[in-house]
Amino acid sequence: MTVAALILFGFLHIEQLPPNQSTPADSMNADDITGLHPTVEKNMNELVEKTSDIGISIIITDDYRSKEEQDKLYAQGRTTEGQIVTQVQGGESMHNYGLAIDFALEPEPGNVIWDMEYDGNKNGESDWMEVVEIAKELGFEWGGDWPGFKDYPHLEMHID
């Protein structure tokens, strides 16, 4: 099982691939990728727009991450100062292939939260789960659906 962690705005974010899922490294070279896959980027923008249409403001806290950035995170707490924040090296994260994004709610500018119960649009439903539902309709897989460890801010797409 592949696991990665990243601290975002004081929140420990852990990235994990579902069991029995290979990394994209089996078919792609992370060194050749420099940003989000066009389909992921298009659907990310649609997600931001569709959630805004129902009164939910989200912020994308992480998207494409280079292999070098991943390796730097991996070195943290091992060969450089700081806490260990990831268990995967460059090339093992879906972010390295432009196939993953992480999100948070932003109920007001500069106020970023990871509250899965928050109902800012006051419709009796969790804003977080409304975002997840829209993301799934757009073709994203949600890390909160994975067996074992749940990666609630994580959305990824599997593109052939």
C-alpha positions, -999 to 999 in steps of 0.1 A, spaced: 0 0 0 15 34 -10 11 63 15 22 99 14 16 128 38 17 166 34 11 193 59 -12 219 43 -23 250 63 -15 232 95 -36 201 85 -19 168 82 -28 154 47 -20 118 39 -21 104 4 -27 68 -2 -34 46 -32 -61 20 -27 -49 -16 -21 -39 -35 -53 -37 -4 -74 -4 2 -91 11 36 -94 10 54 -128 47 48 -129 39 14 -145 28 32 -177 41 68 -174 73 87 -166 68 114 -139 98 133 -153 78 139 -185 48 155 -168 48 192 -158 13 199 -147 -22 186 -144 -36 163 -170 -59 184 -192 -90 163 -182 -82 166 -145 -76 204 -149 -109 208 -168 -129 188 -142 -111 206 -113 -123 240 -128 -158 226 -132 -158 214 -96 -149 248 -84 -176 264 -105 -203 239 -97 -197 241 -60 -198 279 -62 -231 277 -80 -246 260 -49 -230 284 -24 -199 264 -15 -165 279 -20 -136 255 -22 -98 260 -26 -75 235 -43 -48 231 -18 -25 208 -39 -25 196 -75 5 187 -97 36 180 -77 69 174 -94 90 143 -87 117 167 -72 91 183 -49 80 148 -38 116 138 -32 121 170 -12 91 161 9 103 126 13 138 138 25 121 160 52 127 144 86 151 119 71 180 138 56 168 174 61 152 192 90 116 188 99 90 161 105 85 131 82 55 141 61 54 114 34 61 77 29 65 79 -9 93 91 -30 90 110 -63 72 89 -89 49 72 -64 23 99 -59 -7 104 -82 1 141 -78 34 134 -97 13 124 -128 -11 153 -128 -39 130 -118 -47 142 -83 -59 173 -65 -66 181 -29 -93 205 -17 -106 223 13 -136 245 21 -131 282 21 -162 297 38 -146 332 36 -115 344 19 -84 333 38 -104 310 61 -96 274 49 -112 245 67 -113 207 65 -146 204 85 -166 175 70 -197 185 90 -197 222 80 -229 234 63 -221 269 51 -248 270 25 -274 261 51 -292 234 32 -290 207 59 -262 188 41 -225 187 47 -207 210 23 -178 186 22 -200 157 10 -218 179 -15 -183 187 -30 -175 150 -30 -207 141 -48 -201 167 -75 -165 155 -79 -177 119 -84 -202 131 -110 -172 147 -128 -153 114 -127 -131 118 -97 -124 90 -72 -125 102 -36 -99 91 -11 -126 89 15 -141 58 -2 -109 38 1 -108 8 24 -84 12 53 -70 47 57 -92 75 44 -77 104 25 -106 129 27 -92 159 9 -79 138 -20 -95 135 -54 -79 117 -84 -88 105 -118 -77 73 -136 -73 82 -173 -65 56 -199 
